């Protein structure tokens, strides 16, 4: 059991080939009472240090000599499973390789702090510390119980085997042949541990259902566009990052951009009008799940479902409550398959969840809820 699990300080290992960056990250973490028990300058050294110190969390650079961060993550997960938080230097350039790290077992990522001292440093420090604490709380046994998302294919061909259940469920093992009314709307919210689960949920959506789907994944600006592109390659729907003022119809999925809140402002002629807001973060996050779900509950005319996946905190609880009160169907990921059973747990405790399901059953249960 980790020291943080029994009330002690979070214990971290910092991995970066830059001595200056190791010192900076150490200082930022230790100023927030995170104990840095060791550091390493490359992936090969990181494997040895992690095995020796058994930390609660590892911060991992991507590009390093001898062994890069991707290979190190894979080895650590195989030999000494430990939550790994990737540090990505440049959002647009490193987005694809960062998602590759998530596929290999990393639990989350954060943009690397810049070396210069600026007015942004308090925000950078807060984000780094929050991500480290969140990553340290991840239940790796839950992530290992989940199936990996389907690999991206070239073109837009149908991905098979995407809805295989990873856990037994009291309901039937396949979605009813009856499809929900065309134009039914699903709002999916997720945080730490969410990207791979979101991919799997969307991969199971049948094209002929004609759904309209919005995804709010807590993710920095610059990464959500690449995330949308990955999703587009792994499901049958048209997936893009949302744009201000656009209207979407059946068969379209939009991802809330990092750094903006996503609102639904109208539902006319079968199309949702979307609006991006630059309002302050809610629950410390931007985009916020609550705002998207609550706005949809106000204006969506067609059948509506809210899906709340793994993550720390309470974002999504109010939104799920609004959807439930509006007569929509609500689904929360279960504890067994949640990397962090925070947001789903709080929604369940609030009494606004209709169905609790493992990640492999979420798509089916959501479709069932808006069909019946």
SVG drawing of the C-alpha trace seen along z (x, -y; Angstrom):
<svg xmlns="http://www.w3.org/2000/svg" viewBox="-39 -38 61 50">
<polyline fill="none" stroke="black" stroke-width="0.4" points="0.0,0.0 1.4,-3.4 2.2,-6.0 -0.4,-8.4 -3.1,-5.7 -2.4,-5.5 -2.3,-9.3 1.4,-10.0 2.7,-12.4 2.6,-11.4 6.0,-10.0 7.2,-10.8 10.0,-10.0 11.0,-12.6 12.4,-11.5 13.9,-14.0 17.1,-14.3 17.5,-17.9 19.0,-18.5 17.5,-21.9 14.0,-20.5 14.4,-17.8 15.3,-20.5 12.4,-22.7 9.9,-19.9 11.3,-18.7 11.0,-22.2 7.4,-22.7 6.3,-19.4 8.2,-19.7 6.8,-23.2 3.4,-21.4 4.4,-18.7 4.9,-16.0 8.0,-14.0 10.4,-13.5 12.2,-10.3 14.5,-10.1 15.0,-11.3 16.4,-9.8 17.9,-11.2 16.7,-8.6 14.2,-5.8 16.6,-2.9 17.6,-4.6 14.0,-5.3 13.1,-1.6 15.7,-0.8 14.8,-3.8 11.1,-3.0 11.8,0.6 14.0,-0.5 11.9,-3.2 8.3,-2.0 6.9,-5.6 3.2,-6.5 3.7,-8.3 6.3,-8.9 6.6,-12.1 8.1,-11.0 9.6,-13.1 9.1,-11.8 12.4,-12.4 15.4,-11.1 18.7,-9.4 19.3,-5.6 15.6,-4.9 12.8,-7.2 9.7,-7.8 7.4,-5.6 9.6,-2.5 10.1,-3.3 6.4,-3.4 5.9,-0.1 8.7,1.5 7.5,0.0 4.0,1.2 5.3,4.7 7.8,5.0 6.7,2.7 3.3,1.2 3.2,-2.4 1.0,-5.4 3.0,-7.4 2.2,-11.0 3.7,-12.1 5.3,-15.5 4.7,-16.9 6.8,-19.9 4.8,-21.2 1.1,-20.3 0.8,-20.2 4.1,-18.5 3.9,-15.9 0.2,-15.1 0.4,-11.9 3.3,-10.5 1.6,-11.5 -1.5,-9.5 0.8,-6.6 2.1,-6.8 -1.5,-6.5 -2.0,-3.4 1.2,-1.9 0.0,-2.4 0.5,-6.0 -2.4,-7.3 -2.4,-11.0 -0.3,-13.8 0.4,-17.5 2.3,-20.1 5.9,-20.5 6.6,-23.7 8.7,-26.3 12.1,-27.1 11.5,-30.8 9.9,-32.4 6.7,-34.1 3.4,-35.2 2.1,-31.9 4.2,-29.8 1.5,-29.6 -0.9,-28.2 1.7,-25.8 2.5,-24.6 -1.1,-24.1 -1.8,-22.1 1.3,-19.9 0.6,-19.2 -3.1,-18.5 -2.2,-16.1 0.5,-14.4 -1.9,-13.9 -4.7,-12.7 -2.3,-10.2 -1.1,-8.9 -4.7,-8.0 -5.2,-5.9 -6.3,-2.3 -4.0,-0.5 -5.8,2.8 -8.9,1.2 -7.0,0.0 -5.5,3.4 -9.0,5.0 -10.1,2.8 -9.6,3.9 -7.3,1.8 -9.1,-0.4 -9.2,0.8 -6.2,-0.2 -6.7,-2.9 -7.2,-1.7 -6.6,-3.6 -9.8,-5.1 -13.2,-4.9 -13.8,-1.1 -15.8,0.5 -13.9,1.4 -14.7,4.9 -14.7,6.4 -15.1,3.0 -18.0,3.8 -16.7,7.0 -17.6,6.9 -14.8,7.0 -17.1,7.7 -20.3,9.6 -23.5,7.6 -27.1,8.3 -28.4,7.1 -28.1,8.9 -24.7,9.1 -25.7,7.2 -27.5,4.1 -31.1,4.5 -31.7,4.5 -34.1,1.6 -32.2,-1.6 -32.9,-4.9 -34.7,-7.6 -32.4,-9.4 -31.0,-12.6 -30.9,-11.2 -28.1,-13.0 -25.4,-11.7 -23.0,-13.8 -19.9,-12.0 -17.8,-13.4 -14.4,-12.1 -11.2,-13.1 -8.1,-11.1 -8.0,-7.7 -10.8,-8.7 -9.3,-8.9 -9.1,-5.1 -12.5,-4.6 -14.0,-7.3 -12.5,-5.7 -14.1,-2.4 -17.5,-3.9 -17.6,-5.7 -16.3,-2.8 -19.4,-0.8 -21.9,-3.4 -23.7,-2.0 -23.6,-4.3 -27.3,-3.7 -28.3,-5.0 -27.8,-8.6 -26.7,-9.9 -25.4,-13.4 -22.6,-13.1 -20.6,-15.7 -17.4,-14.7 -16.0,-16.7 -12.6,-15.2 -10.5,-17.2 -7.5,-17.9 -5.2,-20.8 -5.5,-23.1 -3.7,-21.7 -4.4,-18.1 -8.1,-17.9 -7.8,-18.4 -5.5,-15.4 -7.8,-13.5 -10.7,-14.1 -8.6,-12.9 -7.9,-9.7 -11.5,-9.2 -12.4,-9.8 -10.2,-6.9 -11.7,-4.6 -15.4,-4.9 -18.0,-5.2 -19.0,-8.8 -17.6,-12.1 -15.5,-13.3 -13.9,-16.7 -13.0,-19.4 -16.1,-21.6 -16.1,-25.1 -18.0,-28.1 -21.4,-28.6 -21.4,-25.3 -24.5,-23.1 -24.2,-19.3 -26.7,-16.7 -27.0,-12.9 -23.8,-10.9 -21.6,-13.6 -19.4,-13.8 -17.8,-16.9 -15.0,-17.2 -14.9,-20.2 -11.7,-22.1 -9.2,-22.4 -9.4,-25.9 -13.0,-26.5 -16.4,-25.5 -18.8,-23.8 -22.4,-24.8 -25.5,-23.7 -27.7,-26.7 -30.4,-25.3 -31.9,-22.2 -33.7,-23.0 -34.5,-20.9 -32.5,-18.0 -29.3,-20.0 -27.6,-21.2 -26.1,-24.7 -22.9,-24.8 -21.2,-27.7 -17.7,-28.0 -17.4,-30.1 -14.3,-31.7 -15.8,-31.9 -13.6,-31.1 -12.9,-27.4 -15.5,-25.5 -14.3,-23.0 -10.8,-24.2 -11.3,-22.8 -12.0,-24.2 -13.9,-22.6 -16.3,-21.6 -18.6,-18.6 -21.3,-20.3 -21.8,-23.2 -22.2,-21.1 -24.6,-18.6 -26.7,-21.4 -27.0,-23.4 -28.0,-20.2 -30.6,-19.4 -32.1,-22.9 -32.5,-22.8 -32.3,-19.3 -35.7,-18.1 -34.7,-14.5 -33.9,-11.7 -30.9,-12.6 -28.3,-10.6 -25.5,-11.6 -22.4,-9.4 -19.9,-10.1 -16.6,-8.2 -13.5,-7.9 -12.0,-11.0 -11.3,-12.8 -13.5,-15.5 -17.2,-16.4 -17.4,-17.8 -20.4,-16.2 -22.5,-15.7 -24.7,-18.7 -24.9,-18.1 -26.0,-14.5 -28.6,-15.8 -29.9,-18.3 -30.2,-15.5 -32.0,-13.2 -34.4,-15.9 -35.1,-16.7 -36.1,-13.1 -32.9,-11.9 -31.0,-8.7 -27.8,-8.7 -25.0,-6.2 -22.0,-6.1 -18.9,-3.9 -18.5,-1.4 -15.8,-1.3 -14.2,1.9 -13.2,0.4 -12.7,-3.2 -9.1,-4.4 -10.4,-6.9 -13.9,-6.3 -14.4,-10.0 -16.8,-11.7 -19.0,-8.6 -19.1,-7.9 -20.3,-11.4 -23.0,-11.3 -24.2,-7.9 -24.3,-9.3 -26.3,-12.3 -29.0,-9.9 -28.9,-11.1 -27.6,-7.9 -30.0,-5.4 -27.4,-2.8 -24.0,-1.8 -21.9,0.2 -18.4,1.4 -16.6,-0.3 -17.4,2.6 -21.2,2.2 -21.5,-1.6 -22.3,-1.9 -25.0,0.8 -26.6,-0.6 -26.6,-4.1 -28.3,-3.0 -30.8,-0.9 -31.7,-3.9 -32.6,-6.2 -34.3,-3.5 -36.8,-2.2"/>
</svg>
